[in-house]
C-alpha cells in the first residue's frame, strides 16, 4: 500500500479570495487556550510535497495526483453568494476542496482545504486513519483534547470543523466524539484530528480563520 504524505503550508489569504471576514467561522479563542504543546514551529508539519492550501492550483494538483475519481460541485446558494464557488476533488484516501473565482471552472481553481479520509494517506509524522489517540498524543506531544459538539467555547468553532464551505454536504460532527489540533506557530494553519472511541477517523488540514 502506497502512503501519500499530505501536510499543510503556512499561507496568506489571497487578496481576491471571496471569503469574507466573519467571526462565526472558526477563529481561535485568543489567549484562552494558549499551550505550547499544541503549537508547532516545525515547518514540515505544515508542508507537503508541492501541495499547499491557497498556493497549489488545480492544474498543479492534477499533475501531482492525476485525475480525481470524482468531482462534486458545491451547489449551495448561500455558500456561492457569500464565499464563492467550491468543488470537492476525491481521490483514494484524500479529498481536496478547490475554489474558483470563475464559476465552477476548475482550470482557474486553487486548493483551499485538504481532508484525509482513509489510511492510504498519512501526515509526515506517520499518523493516519485508525491510529489511536495515544499515538497522536505521543507523536505530536498533544496535551489537550476537546469534546466535539455544537458548543462554541472550545478553541475551534464547530462550524469550522463541519466545513461551511461544503454547504449541505458538511461534515457530520455527530460521527465523532473528540478532536485535537496542531497549530502553526506563526499562522492560523492547523492539522485537526477527529476521533471516535479514541481512534482517529478523519484528519483535516485547514486555515482556521477562513470565513
C-alpha positions in Angstrom: 0.0 0.0 0.0 1.5 3.3 -1.0 1.3 6.0 1.6 0.8 9.6 0.3 2.1 12.3 2.6 -0.2 15.3 2.9 0.5 18.3 5.2 -0.2 22.0 5.2 1.8 25.0 4.1 1.8 28.2 6.1 0.0 30.6 3.7 -1.5 34.0 3.5 -5.0 34.6 2.2 -5.0 35.6 -1.5 -6.2 39.2 -1.9 -9.0 38.5 -4.3 -10.3 35.4 -2.5 -14.1 35.7 -1.9 -14.1 34.7 1.8 -15.5 37.4 4.0 -14.3 38.1 7.5 -16.9 36.6 9.9 -16.2 35.8 13.5 -18.7 32.9 13.5 -16.4 30.8 11.3 -13.7 29.2 13.4 -11.5 31.9 14.9 -9.3 30.5 17.7 -10.1 31.9 21.2 -7.2 34.3 21.8 -5.0 33.5 24.9 -7.7 31.3 26.5 -6.2 28.0 25.2 -2.5 29.0 24.7 -0.5 25.9 25.2 3.0 25.4 23.8 2.3 21.7 23.4 -0.3 22.3 20.6 1.9 24.8 18.8 4.5 23.6 16.3 7.3 25.5 14.8 8.5 22.5 12.8 7.8 23.7 9.3 7.5 20.2 7.9 4.3 19.7 9.9 2.6 22.3 7.6 4.1 21.5 4.3 3.7 18.8 1.7 5.5 17.8 -1.4 4.2 20.5 -3.8 0.6 20.5 -2.3 -0.3 23.6 -0.3 -3.6 25.3 0.5 -4.1 28.7 -1.0 -1.0 28.0 -3.1 -1.4 24.9 -5.3 -3.5 25.4 -8.4 -5.9 22.9 -9.9 -3.5 22.2 -12.7 -0.6 21.6 -10.4 -2.7 19.3 -8.3 -3.7 17.2 -11.3 0.0 16.9 -12.3 0.8 15.6 -8.9 -2.2 13.5 -8.1 -3.6 12.6 -11.5 -7.3 12.7 -12.5 -9.7 12.5 -9.5 -12.1 9.7 -9.0 -14.9 12.1 -8.6 -15.7 15.9 -8.7 -18.6 17.3 -6.7 -19.6 20.9 -7.2 -21.0 22.6 -4.0 -24.4 23.7 -5.3 -25.3 25.7 -2.3 -26.6 29.2 -3.0 -25.6 30.6 0.4 -22.0 29.3 0.0 -21.8 30.6 -3.6 -23.2 34.1 -2.6 -21.0 34.6 0.5 -17.9 32.7 -0.3 -17.6 31.7 -4.0 -17.6 28.5 -6.0 -16.1 25.3 -4.5 -15.7 21.8 -5.8 -14.5 18.6 -3.9 -12.0 16.5 -5.8 -12.0 13.0 -4.4 -9.0 10.6 -4.6 -8.4 7.3 -2.8 -7.9 8.4 0.8 -8.0 12.2 0.4 -10.3 15.0 -0.7 -9.2 18.4 -1.9 -11.5 21.4 -1.9 -11.0 23.7 -4.9 -12.1 27.4 -5.0 -12.5 29.2 -8.3 -13.4 32.9 -8.9 -14.7 31.9 -12.3 -17.8 29.8 -11.5 -17.1 26.1 -11.4 -14.2 26.4 -13.8 -11.6 24.2 -12.2 -8.9 25.3 -14.5 -8.8 28.6 -12.6 -9.1 27.0 -9.2 -6.9 26.7 -6.2 -6.7 24.2 -3.3 -8.2 25.7 -0.1 -8.8 22.6 2.1 -7.5 19.0 2.4 -9.3 16.2 4.2 -7.7 12.8 4.8 -10.4 10.2 4.9 -8.7 6.8 5.0 -5.4 5.1 5.8 -4.0 5.4 2.3 -2.8 8.9 3.4 -0.8 10.0 6.4 0.8 13.0 7.9 4.6 13.4 7.7 4.9 12.1 11.2 3.1 8.9 10.1 -0.4 9.5 11.7 -3.3 8.1 9.6 -6.9 7.0 9.9 -7.5 4.2 12.5 -4.4 5.2 14.6 -5.0 5.6 18.3 -5.5 8.8 20.3 -2.5 7.7 22.4 -0.3 7.6 19.2 -1.4 11.1 18.2 -0.7 12.3 21.7 2.8 10.8 21.8 3.7 11.8 18.2 2.7 15.4 18.5 3.0 16.0 22.2 -0.6 16.9 22.4 -2.0 17.5 25.9 -5.4 19.0 25.2 -8.3 17.0 23.7 -11.8 18.6 23.3 -15.3 17.1 23.1 -16.9 17.6 19.7 -20.3 19.1 19.8 -22.2 22.3 18.9 -20.8 24.4 21.8 -18.7 27.4 20.9 -16.5 27.6 24.0 -13.8 25.3 22.6 -10.8 26.6 20.6 -12.3 25.7 17.2 -15.9 26.7 16.3 -17.9 23.6 15.4 -19.0 25.3 12.2 -15.3 25.5 11.2 -15.0 21.7 11.7 -18.2 20.9 9.9 -16.7 22.9 7.0 -19.2 25.6 5.9 -17.5 25.5 2.5 -19.1 22.1 1.9 -22.6 23.6 2.4 -25.2 20.9 2.5 -22.5 18.2 2.4 -20.9 19.5 5.6 -19.1 17.0 7.8 -21.4 15.4 10.4 -19.8 16.1 13.7 -22.0 13.6 15.5 -20.0 10.9 13.8 -17.0 11.9 16.0 -16.7 12.5 19.8 -13.5 14.3 20.3 -10.8 16.3 18.5 -7.3 17.8 18.9 -5.3 20.1 16.7 -1.7 21.2 16.0 -1.4 24.9 15.1 1.3 26.6 13.2 3.4 28.9 15.4 3.1 31.8 13.1 -0.2 31.4 11.1 -3.7 30.1 11.9 -3.0 26.9 10.0 -3.7 23.5 11.6 -3.9 19.8 11.4 -7.2 18.7 13.1 -7.6 15.2 14.2 -11.2 13.9 14.7 -11.7 10.8 17.0 -14.4 8.3 17.7 -13.9 6.0 20.7 -10.2 7.1 20.9 -9.5 6.2 17.3 -8.5 8.7 14.5 -11.4 8.8 12.0 -10.6 12.0 10.0 -7.6 14.3 9.6 -8.3 17.8 8.2 -5.9 20.5 7.1 -7.4 24.0 7.3 -6.9 27.7 7.5 -8.7 28.3 10.8 -9.7 31.9 10.2 -11.2 31.2 6.8 -14.7 32.7 6.6 
